[in-house]
Amino acid sequence: MRSMDNRRKRRSVDFTPRQSQIIALAASGLADKEIAAQLHRSLSTIRTHLRRLYRMHGLKNRAQAVAVWMNVAPRRKEQWRAVSRGAEPKHR
């Protein structure tokens, strides 16, 4: 029962624009260092964003974060495809 509540909670979460941007880049296969370079932020800033994102949404790792992010809304897959082609993700 408890795990079902956690799954419902995660599905109802909304990622901030910065979280979405970082997760989209992670989903496209970039390492933390590459994400930092692309966003003109320090490596520690990116890792802090990721740690807070995991904690805020009850996630255990990067793969789980990407999976949840892609399932939150159908447009996530479009953002991921755009980022994987080198385009900036659009936030609505």
N, C-alpha and C positions, 0 to 999 in steps of 0.2 A: 504494500500500500504506500509506504513512504517513497519508494522509487517512482511510483506513478505520479505522486504529488510533485516530485522534483522535475520529472519530464514535462508536466503541465506548466510548471513555473518557468522552465527554460524556454518553452515554446512561446510564452507570452512576453518574453523580454524583448526589448528594443535596444539595438546597439547605437551608440553615439556615432556621429559622422566620422570622427577620428578612429574609433574602434572599427567601424566598417571598412575604412580605408586601409588600416593596418591588416585586418583579417583578409581582405581581398588580395592584398599583396602577398601575404603568407600563403593563401590558397593558390596563387599563381606560381608558387615554388621558391619565392625569394627567402633568403636567410635574414635574420634580424639585422645584420650589418648592411645588407643590400637595401632593406626597407629603410633603415636610418639614412643611408645615402640618398635614396630617391626622395625622401620627405624632408631632407635637410635638417635632420634632428640627430641627436647623439644616440649611440647604441644603448646607453643606459636609459634614455627617455623611452625608446621603443620597448625595451624589456619591462620598464615600469608600467607602461600602458598595457602590455600583455598580461603581466601579473595581476593588475587590478581588474582587467577584463575577466580573467579566469575566476578570481575571487568573487566579483560582483555577480557573475552568472552561474556560479557553482560548477565550473568546468575544471577538468583535471589536466588537460594538455592542449597543445596547438591543434592536433587532429580533431579533437572533440569540439574545440572552438570553431574551426572551419565548418565542420558538419552542422553544428547548430546554426551558425550564421547563414549557411546556404539554405537551411530549411525554414528560416524565419519568414521569408517572403519570396515569392517567385522571382522578383526582380533582382535578387542577389546573384542568381546565376548569370544574368545579363551583365551585372557589374563585374563579376569574376572573369567572364569572357573578355570584356573590354580591357580590364587590367592585364590579363594574360597576353593581350595583343599590344600592350604598351600605352593604352589610353588611360587618362585619369578617371577614377570612378566618379559617377554623378550622384549627388545626394539630394533626395527629395524631402 
